Amino acid sequence: MKGLALKEGEMRILAVYDGTLNSKDVVRYGLFRAKMTGGELHIIHVLNSALITEYAGFNAEEAARRELSYYLNDAERIIAEVGKGIRVSFTTMDGIPEEEFVRYAKENKIEMILIPEKYAEIGRRAPCRVSIVPSDFSTFKILLVDDEVDFVNSLAKRLNLRNLRTDVATSGEETLAYVRREVPDIMILDLRMPGMDGIEVLRKVKESFPTMQVIILSGRETKGDREEVKKLGAFDFVNKPADIDMLAGKIKEAYWTKIEKPQQTSAM
């Protein structure tokens, strides 16, 4: 990818990845920024050579490289999930991470470096803008809407463990009453519910709160559902059962869209 000419307004972005949950968010955010700007994303992983030491009865390098293969598989899954149409390169190397990040940025004319919180100090040496992607997303509000009480409560607990703050509603009527009191940033909305269904809730919510991002969650998709909710302004459509990390990632992407490009309403 080195040397490709970018059009005006496009950006070369470097995402620092080390396999942690925070760095997975860095990759997702990097893909989001590259998609929004039409730029390209460079992802870098540096195996810390200072920590690879041979101990009696234990080969630290072998263990580290085995762990690295798992990390790379996780990153590839994220790229496959949300990176369609985005120019992405992935570089792995041995070295001192902070030094290699800065060197790579200089050599590849990177314009923005996205980093996990643990690498905050490289901002002093970086040749370009550095943005720290937080590990705590509990500052924004998520409303989960589903008439299956056990399911929605279980989903709330699992998202809470990922530092996502959630409330729960179990009917369309309860949902509208909730948003009149307190407007969430993101809504995860079941499509099929008795009484007022997800389509009607989506229509009413987007009429009153057009910047609210709504992700449809459905276990019984029928032909035309995706097209209908897209027309009504849904951010995305996810089938049950949803992988919890994938869903958490989509929630974060919806939030980034809300705060950085408020007029965009669909990622489908």
Buried (B, 14 or more C-beta within 10 A) or exposed (E): EEEEEBEEEBBBBBBBBBBBBBBBBBBBBBBBBBBBBBBBBBBBBBBBBEEBEEEEEEEEBEEBBEEBEEBBEBBBBBBEBBBEEBBBBBBBEBBBBBEBBBBBBEEBEBBBBBBBBBBEEBEEEBBBEBBBBEBEBEEBBBBBBBBBEEBBBEBBEBBEEBBBBBEBBBBBEBBBEBBEEEBBBBBBBBBBBEEBBBBBBBBBBBEEBEBBBBBBBBBEBEEEBBEBBBEBBBBBBBEBEBEEBBBBBBBBBBBBBBEEEEEEBBBE
